[in-house]
Amino acid sequence: MTERRAPQISSRKQPRQARSTELVATILDAAVQVLAKDGAQRFTTARVAERAGVSVGSLYQYFPNKAAILFRLQSDEWRQTTGLMTAILADSGKPPERRLRDLVHAFIRSECEEAQMRVALSDAAPLYRDAPEAHEAHAASHGAVEAFLREASPSASDATRAVASDLIEATLGQVGKHFSETPRTAAEIEAYADAMADMFCAYLASLDRG
């Protein structure tokens, strides 16, 4: 049986001049608009090029296919989320429970504010989720949670912390996505994040008790 090849999702080249950087930014801005308007199923490089006002050839100088554009949008979102998680969880000036609660609130708010784009990117995930670049992006956020748990639950075993890290990340991602698919009021977001944070904090307290 023929081995399935991972999609090419890396950019063809990196912009080195201001003009090239502006072109890539224009393409990505157009891609966001096309994705929001047409969804992942009708997303094409031709539509993006038309919205950006550039030729398809110019687009292909930087992105080999639509999967590469969508992955760039997704990786930018992952990078932003990872930066948010790392900044909150690494703030040693606050106790671990406070940091975990702040993380849940910030994450749920972010999911709701960018729900339309995140749902569309989730629909596009089959195009790039098996690529090495996607695994590397996930590893970065995983490291932030693991570092936090080493500090917050020093008595827990490595195996216990590994399970906890996977559980926290998976729950945040899946529950946050499900919750944000329906329009929510600020009060609903606050109440939901509070309840979810209570659950995580109780779980965190249980780790050292074994």
Backbone bond lengths (Angstrom), bond angles and torsions (degrees), N, CA, C in turn:
res aa  C-N    CA-C-N  psi(-1)  N-CA   C-N-CA  omega(-1)  CA-C   N-CA-C  phi
1 M - - - 1.458 - - 1.533 109.38 -
2 T 1.314 116.45 136.95 1.462 120.89 -177.78 1.523 110.39 -70.73
3 E 1.327 116.61 131.85 1.457 120.93 179.42 1.527 110.01 -70.41
4 R 1.326 114.78 134.93 1.452 119.48 -179.36 1.518 110.52 -72.20
5 R 1.315 116.90 128.01 1.463 121.20 -179.34 1.512 110.31 -85.45
6 A 1.340 115.35 139.25 1.466 119.82 176.23 1.522 108.56 -71.92
7 P 1.323 117.55 144.06 1.458 120.04 -179.23 1.522 111.30 -66.94
8 Q 1.331 115.93 150.01 1.453 120.04 174.87 1.518 108.09 -81.80
9 I 1.322 116.47 112.26 1.459 119.23 -176.19 1.524 112.41 -121.39
10 S 1.322 117.65 -2.03 1.458 119.78 177.13 1.524 109.98 -76.18
11 S 1.309 116.75 147.22 1.454 120.73 175.85 1.525 109.39 -63.72
12 R 1.337 116.33 147.22 1.467 119.88 179.84 1.525 110.87 -65.08
13 K 1.313 116.26 -42.50 1.459 120.24 178.30 1.514 108.48 -152.83
14 Q 1.317 115.16 158.43 1.451 120.92 179.07 1.523 110.00 -95.42
15 P 1.329 117.52 136.12 1.468 119.03 178.88 1.524 110.76 -65.65
16 R 1.327 116.81 133.61 1.458 121.23 -177.04 1.530 112.19 -113.66
17 Q 1.312 118.28 -18.11 1.448 121.62 -179.97 1.525 109.53 -113.84
18 A 1.323 115.94 159.84 1.461 120.21 -177.90 1.521 111.51 -58.04
19 R 1.328 116.16 -40.05 1.461 119.43 -179.23 1.527 111.26 -63.64
20 S 1.338 116.95 -41.60 1.458 121.09 178.97 1.521 111.25 -66.91
21 T 1.330 115.58 -40.10 1.462 119.99 178.13 1.522 110.75 -61.81
22 E 1.324 116.28 -41.34 1.468 120.95 178.34 1.524 110.80 -64.95
23 L 1.341 116.76 -37.56 1.459 120.53 179.13 1.526 110.70 -64.09
24 V 1.316 116.57 -45.73 1.462 120.20 179.01 1.525 110.48 -62.63
25 A 1.333 116.52 -41.15 1.467 120.09 178.37 1.525 110.95 -62.53
26 T 1.323 116.16 -39.01 1.471 120.80 178.17 1.523 110.76 -64.68
27 I 1.325 116.49 -42.76 1.464 121.36 178.84 1.529 110.76 -62.69
28 L 1.322 116.42 -44.19 1.465 119.91 -178.76 1.526 111.52 -68.28
29 D 1.326 116.98 -37.65 1.459 120.51 176.75 1.532 109.91 -63.54
30 A 1.316 116.41 -42.15 1.463 120.73 177.36 1.523 110.60 -64.80
31 A 1.318 116.77 -37.82 1.463 120.70 179.61 1.522 111.03 -63.10
32 V 1.328 116.69 -40.15 1.468 120.93 177.09 1.528 109.84 -60.69
33 Q 1.324 116.68 -43.89 1.457 121.00 -179.56 1.524 111.86 -64.95
34 V 1.327 116.99 -43.38 1.463 120.81 179.72 1.529 110.18 -65.55
35 L 1.315 116.45 -42.53 1.457 120.65 -179.04 1.527 110.74 -64.02
36 A 1.331 116.13 -42.64 1.466 120.06 -179.84 1.529 111.18 -66.87
37 K 1.329 116.98 -36.19 1.466 121.15 -176.31 1.528 112.63 -82.22
38 D 1.329 116.95 -44.12 1.460 121.08 -171.03 1.526 114.41 -106.17
39 G 1.346 117.52 -15.09 1.451 119.72 -177.73 1.520 112.62 80.11
40 A 1.329 115.67 171.66 1.466 120.49 -175.79 1.520 112.32 -67.95
41 Q 1.320 117.33 -33.36 1.464 120.10 -174.75 1.534 112.73 -67.63
42 R 1.328 116.80 -31.94 1.471 120.29 -177.74 1.531 111.64 -104.66
43 F 1.309 116.28 10.66 1.469 121.71 -179.59 1.522 109.24 -76.11
44 T 1.341 117.48 123.76 1.466 121.83 178.20 1.525 109.64 -137.28
45 T 1.331 115.18 158.24 1.466 119.11 177.30 1.529 110.45 -64.89
46 A 1.336 116.88 -33.97 1.465 120.04 -179.97 1.526 110.82 -63.82
47 R 1.327 116.97 -42.09 1.463 120.32 178.75 1.534 111.02 -64.54
48 V 1.330 115.46 -39.91 1.468 119.42 179.92 1.525 110.27 -65.91
49 A 1.328 116.99 -45.60 1.465 120.68 -179.93 1.529 110.81 -60.91
50 E 1.332 115.58 -42.26 1.466 118.85 179.53 1.524 111.17 -63.03
51 R 1.345 116.31 -44.39 1.470 119.85 179.78 1.536 111.10 -65.47
52 A 1.331 116.75 -35.07 1.464 120.98 -179.04 1.521 112.32 -78.18
53 G 1.342 116.75 -16.87 1.461 120.04 -177.88 1.510 112.86 75.17
54 V 1.336 116.31 32.49 1.465 120.96 179.10 1.524 108.10 -128.90
55 S 1.313 116.41 166.17 1.458 120.08 177.54 1.524 109.65 -78.29
56 V 1.333 116.00 155.89 1.460 120.02 176.29 1.534 109.62 -61.74
57 G 1.319 115.74 -34.20 1.462 119.29 178.07 1.518 112.54 -61.49
58 S 1.335 116.59 -40.75 1.463 120.15 177.55 1.519 110.71 -64.37
59 L 1.336 116.33 -39.62 1.466 120.29 178.33 1.528 110.51 -62.87
60 Y 1.350 116.39 -41.78 1.460 120.28 -177.38 1.526 112.98 -69.03
61 Q 1.306 117.55 -14.66 1.468 118.91 174.60 1.527 110.78 -62.59
62 Y 1.325 116.57 -28.30 1.466 120.83 -175.10 1.528 113.37 -114.10
63 F 1.327 117.22 -29.45 1.458 120.57 -177.85 1.530 109.61 -129.85
64 P 1.342 118.62 117.88 1.462 121.18 -174.18 1.532 114.59 -71.08
65 N 1.324 116.95 -19.69 1.464 120.49 -177.14 1.533 109.18 -166.27
66 K 1.315 116.13 178.29 1.465 119.02 -177.71 1.529 111.57 -69.21
67 A 1.335 117.13 -29.38 1.460 119.78 177.90 1.525 110.82 -61.39
68 A 1.339 116.50 -37.67 1.461 120.51 179.78 1.527 111.17 -65.58
69 I 1.332 117.03 -38.61 1.473 120.16 178.70 1.517 109.98 -67.45
70 L 1.323 116.22 -46.95 1.459 120.22 -178.33 1.523 111.11 -64.34
71 F 1.345 116.28 -38.23 1.459 118.03 178.28 1.522 111.09 -67.10
72 R 1.332 117.22 -35.76 1.468 119.39 177.55 1.535 109.83 -62.77
73 L 1.333 117.17 -42.78 1.463 119.99 176.64 1.533 110.45 -62.34
74 Q 1.332 115.44 -43.55 1.460 119.45 -179.50 1.518 111.44 -66.94
75 S 1.327 117.92 -42.73 1.460 120.30 -178.56 1.527 111.10 -67.07
76 D 1.336 117.13 -34.55 1.466 119.39 175.18 1.521 110.21 -63.21
77 E 1.345 115.94 -39.53 1.467 120.42 178.46 1.522 110.15 -67.45
78 W 1.330 117.00 -42.46 1.467 120.55 177.54 1.519 110.61 -61.84
79 R 1.330 116.56 -42.22 1.464 120.41 -179.23 1.529 110.54 -62.64
80 Q 1.311 115.79 -41.43 1.462 120.02 178.28 1.530 110.66 -64.13
81 T 1.332 116.50 -44.08 1.462 120.40 -179.97 1.521 111.14 -65.98
82 T 1.334 116.78 -41.68 1.462 120.29 178.70 1.521 111.18 -63.37
83 G 1.335 116.92 -40.37 1.457 120.27 176.99 1.515 111.64 -62.26
84 L 1.334 116.10 -40.98 1.458 121.01 177.54 1.519 110.57 -62.50
85 M 1.339 116.93 -48.17 1.463 121.35 -178.74 1.523 111.36 -62.08
86 T 1.328 116.17 -44.87 1.459 120.06 -177.67 1.517 111.34 -64.25
87 A 1.335 117.09 -43.81 1.468 120.64 -179.27 1.523 111.48 -62.07
88 I 1.324 116.73 -40.86 1.463 119.93 -178.37 1.525 111.38 -74.17
89 L 1.322 117.04 -48.18 1.458 120.53 -174.82 1.523 112.99 -71.68
90 A 1.323 117.92 -24.78 1.478 120.90 -178.29 1.518 112.75 -90.17
91 D 1.321 118.59 0.54 1.470 122.26 -178.69 1.525 110.18 -76.20
92 S 1.325 115.87 86.21 1.460 121.23 -175.20 1.529 113.07 -68.53
93 G 1.319 117.87 -6.08 1.462 120.64 176.84 1.516 112.27 -74.98
94 K 1.328 116.88 -9.64 1.463 121.37 178.91 1.526 109.20 -117.98
95 P 1.321 118.04 149.42 1.466 119.75 176.99 1.532 110.47 -66.08
96 P 1.327 117.16 154.24 1.465 120.58 -177.06 1.530 114.31 -53.55
97 E 1.337 117.28 -41.53 1.461 119.56 -178.75 1.524 111.36 -62.13
98 R 1.331 117.00 -38.18 1.459 120.92 179.28 1.520 110.43 -67.08
99 R 1.332 115.77 -41.38 1.466 119.63 178.79 1.525 111.39 -63.72
100 L 1.322 116.29 -42.33 1.458 120.06 -179.90 1.528 110.53 -64.69
101 R 1.320 116.41 -40.03 1.462 120.50 178.37 1.533 110.59 -66.01
102 D 1.324 116.72 -42.45 1.471 120.32 177.92 1.523 110.90 -61.97
103 L 1.334 116.31 -39.32 1.459 120.53 179.69 1.528 111.28 -61.83
104 V 1.320 116.22 -46.90 1.461 120.18 -178.63 1.521 110.47 -60.50
105 H 1.330 116.86 -46.14 1.467 120.12 -179.42 1.528 111.10 -63.05
106 A 1.327 117.29 -45.02 1.463 120.35 -179.04 1.522 110.80 -65.12
107 F 1.321 116.98 -39.72 1.456 120.94 -177.84 1.527 111.31 -67.89
108 I 1.318 117.22 -45.90 1.468 120.29 -178.72 1.526 110.66 -65.33
109 R 1.338 116.75 -40.55 1.472 119.14 176.93 1.523 110.55 -61.11
110 S 1.327 115.81 -44.35 1.462 120.12 -179.49 1.523 111.26 -63.13
111 E 1.321 117.41 -42.04 1.462 121.05 178.35 1.521 111.05 -59.09
112 C 1.321 116.73 -43.32 1.465 120.76 -177.94 1.526 111.79 -71.69
113 E 1.318 117.41 -37.54 1.458 120.82 -178.85 1.527 111.66 -67.91
114 E 1.321 117.16 -31.76 1.461 121.24 -176.28 1.528 111.23 -116.80
115 A 1.342 116.42 30.87 1.463 121.09 -172.65 1.520 112.47 -59.53
116 Q 1.327 117.68 -45.88 1.462 120.54 -175.88 1.525 111.78 -59.55
117 M 1.330 116.27 -45.73 1.453 120.33 -179.22 1.527 111.37 -68.57
118 R 1.318 117.50 -39.99 1.458 120.33 -177.82 1.521 111.81 -67.72
119 V 1.319 116.41 -38.21 1.466 119.48 177.69 1.524 109.81 -64.22
120 A 1.333 116.33 -43.16 1.463 120.20 179.60 1.527 110.87 -63.55
121 L 1.325 117.69 -41.65 1.463 120.72 178.66 1.526 110.94 -67.08
122 S 1.321 116.52 -35.31 1.460 120.04 176.61 1.525 110.61 -63.19
123 D 1.329 116.47 -39.74 1.464 120.59 177.55 1.526 111.47 -63.48
124 A 1.349 115.73 -29.83 1.464 120.38 -178.34 1.528 112.89 -86.75
125 A 1.320 117.85 -7.30 1.464 122.08 -173.57 1.528 114.38 -54.10
126 P 1.351 120.39 -36.51 1.473 118.95 179.52 1.531 114.11 -57.26
127 L 1.324 117.14 -20.05 1.461 120.27 -179.14 1.528 112.09 -72.33
128 Y 1.339 116.86 -23.22 1.469 117.72 -173.51 1.524 114.90 -141.70
129 R 1.320 119.26 -0.53 1.461 119.22 -171.67 1.526 114.20 -67.04
130 D 1.352 118.24 -21.05 1.462 120.70 179.42 1.533 112.88 -91.89
131 A 1.316 116.88 -1.97 1.464 119.76 -178.13 1.532 111.11 -76.11
132 P 1.340 118.17 148.26 1.471 120.98 -179.63 1.524 112.68 -56.57
133 E 1.331 116.76 -36.29 1.460 119.63 -178.88 1.525 111.91 -61.27
134 A 1.337 116.26 -34.23 1.458 119.99 179.69 1.526 110.77 -68.10
135 H 1.336 116.67 -40.02 1.467 120.32 178.41 1.526 111.06 -65.63
136 E 1.313 116.49 -36.93 1.469 120.44 178.60 1.529 110.90 -64.60
137 A 1.319 116.10 -39.78 1.468 120.15 -179.88 1.519 110.89 -64.88
138 H 1.332 116.92 -41.13 1.461 120.29 179.24 1.527 111.09 -66.65
139 A 1.317 117.10 -34.80 1.460 121.27 -178.22 1.523 111.58 -62.42
140 A 1.328 117.49 -33.03 1.463 120.96 -178.54 1.528 111.29 -64.49
141 S 1.333 117.54 -47.07 1.460 120.22 179.78 1.520 110.62 -68.80
142 H 1.322 116.90 -35.08 1.457 121.08 179.11 1.527 110.27 -61.76
143 G 1.325 116.44 -38.31 1.463 120.37 179.52 1.509 112.93 -64.05
144 A 1.331 117.65 -34.95 1.461 121.06 179.78 1.522 111.12 -65.96
145 V 1.321 116.75 -41.25 1.468 120.80 179.41 1.528 110.50 -69.58
146 E 1.319 116.90 -41.15 1.463 120.42 179.77 1.531 111.14 -62.34
147 A 1.333 116.98 -42.39 1.468 120.77 179.28 1.528 110.30 -63.07
148 F 1.308 116.84 -40.41 1.466 121.20 177.84 1.528 110.61 -62.53
149 L 1.308 117.72 -44.46 1.462 120.68 -177.64 1.528 111.98 -68.41
150 R 1.330 117.85 -31.92 1.462 119.44 176.45 1.523 110.41 -62.44
151 E 1.325 116.09 -36.54 1.462 120.13 178.60 1.528 111.36 -78.36
152 A 1.330 116.38 -43.87 1.462 120.62 -173.55 1.524 113.24 -75.40
153 S 1.342 117.69 -29.31 1.472 121.54 -177.31 1.520 110.00 -132.34
154 P 1.349 116.87 67.33 1.461 119.91 -175.31 1.525 113.95 -65.51
155 S 1.339 117.76 -23.97 1.458 120.45 -178.00 1.518 113.17 -83.81
156 A 1.312 116.49 -14.71 1.464 119.97 -179.87 1.523 109.82 -73.88
157 S 1.318 115.98 151.32 1.460 120.28 179.24 1.532 110.27 -74.47
158 D 1.324 115.71 161.97 1.462 119.85 177.70 1.525 110.74 -59.49
159 A 1.329 115.93 -39.19 1.464 119.73 -179.87 1.521 111.24 -64.26
160 T 1.331 116.02 -41.16 1.465 120.32 179.22 1.517 110.87 -64.65
161 R 1.331 116.44 -42.84 1.468 119.58 179.77 1.522 111.13 -67.10
162 A 1.319 117.39 -34.60 1.466 120.50 178.78 1.524 110.34 -63.72
163 V 1.336 116.41 -43.51 1.463 120.21 177.73 1.528 109.80 -64.00
164 A 1.334 116.56 -43.36 1.462 120.89 -179.13 1.520 111.28 -62.08
165 S 1.326 117.18 -41.44 1.453 121.22 179.34 1.519 110.90 -61.54
166 D 1.334 115.82 -47.59 1.468 120.09 178.94 1.527 111.00 -60.91
167 L 1.314 116.30 -42.36 1.463 121.02 -176.93 1.524 111.77 -66.40
168 I 1.324 116.49 -44.54 1.466 120.41 -179.51 1.527 110.60 -63.35
169 E 1.332 116.80 -47.16 1.461 119.98 -178.96 1.523 112.01 -64.60
170 A 1.337 116.64 -44.78 1.459 119.97 -178.73 1.525 111.12 -64.81
171 T 1.321 116.58 -40.69 1.462 120.39 -179.37 1.523 110.94 -67.33
172 L 1.317 116.16 -45.03 1.469 119.65 177.12 1.526 110.52 -56.68
173 G 1.316 116.30 -48.58 1.458 120.57 -176.22 1.517 113.35 -65.96
174 Q 1.327 116.67 -50.74 1.456 120.27 -174.79 1.529 112.48 -73.94
175 V 1.314 116.52 -45.84 1.473 119.54 -179.40 1.526 110.13 -68.54
176 G 1.341 116.30 -40.39 1.464 119.29 178.31 1.513 111.51 -61.74
177 K 1.330 117.09 -42.13 1.467 121.07 178.26 1.527 110.79 -62.58
178 H 1.328 116.55 -46.91 1.472 120.69 -178.63 1.527 110.80 -62.15
179 F 1.320 116.76 -44.84 1.464 121.14 -178.07 1.522 111.45 -64.53
180 S 1.321 116.81 -39.86 1.464 121.03 -174.08 1.524 113.30 -79.14
181 E 1.323 118.14 -9.38 1.458 119.92 -179.78 1.526 112.22 -70.04
182 T 1.324 116.73 -17.44 1.465 122.16 175.59 1.527 108.13 -108.61
183 P 1.327 119.32 134.17 1.471 120.66 177.38 1.526 111.43 -55.70
184 R 1.324 116.93 134.72 1.465 121.84 -175.42 1.524 111.10 -126.52
185 T 1.315 116.22 148.51 1.461 121.34 173.85 1.524 108.66 -82.98
186 A 1.326 115.81 164.80 1.465 120.34 178.48 1.526 110.55 -60.35
187 A 1.336 116.62 -38.54 1.466 120.67 -179.71 1.526 110.88 -65.99
188 E 1.335 117.04 -39.58 1.459 120.71 178.67 1.522 111.09 -65.50
189 I 1.321 116.25 -41.35 1.462 120.36 178.79 1.520 110.58 -62.82
190 E 1.322 116.40 -43.85 1.471 121.04 -179.66 1.527 110.86 -62.65
191 A 1.321 116.74 -46.22 1.463 120.63 -177.76 1.533 110.87 -65.64
192 Y 1.309 116.44 -42.15 1.456 120.36 -178.71 1.533 110.48 -66.37
193 A 1.334 115.97 -44.66 1.468 119.77 179.45 1.517 110.92 -63.24
194 D 1.336 117.66 -38.53 1.468 121.18 177.43 1.529 110.96 -60.03
195 A 1.340 115.86 -47.08 1.461 120.16 -178.66 1.528 111.14 -63.83
196 M 1.313 115.94 -41.77 1.463 120.22 179.98 1.534 110.60 -67.26
197 A 1.331 116.82 -39.78 1.466 120.78 178.23 1.520 110.90 -64.75
198 D 1.341 117.29 -39.12 1.467 120.66 176.71 1.524 110.14 -57.84
199 M 1.313 116.13 -44.02 1.470 121.23 -179.63 1.528 111.14 -63.06
200 F 1.339 116.64 -46.11 1.458 120.34 -179.86 1.532 112.00 -65.27
201 C 1.324 116.10 -41.15 1.472 119.19 -179.13 1.526 111.41 -65.86
202 A 1.343 117.25 -37.67 1.452 121.08 176.47 1.539 109.79 -64.33
203 Y 1.302 115.46 -40.27 1.467 120.19 178.34 1.526 111.18 -65.31
204 L 1.334 115.90 -42.33 1.466 120.89 178.97 1.525 110.43 -60.47
205 A 1.347 116.49 -42.86 1.462 120.37 -179.39 1.529 111.33 -64.82
206 S 1.323 117.13 -27.47 1.457 120.53 -177.90 1.531 113.60 -79.25
207 L 1.325 117.09 -18.18 1.453 119.92 -173.56 1.526 112.49 -63.27
208 D 1.317 116.51 -46.07 1.474 119.31 -178.02 1.522 111.75 -72.47
209 R 1.349 116.46 -20.61 1.458 118.87 178.64 1.517 110.73 -78.70
210 G 1.347 115.05 -11.20 1.456 119.13 176.37 1.516 113.49 74.96
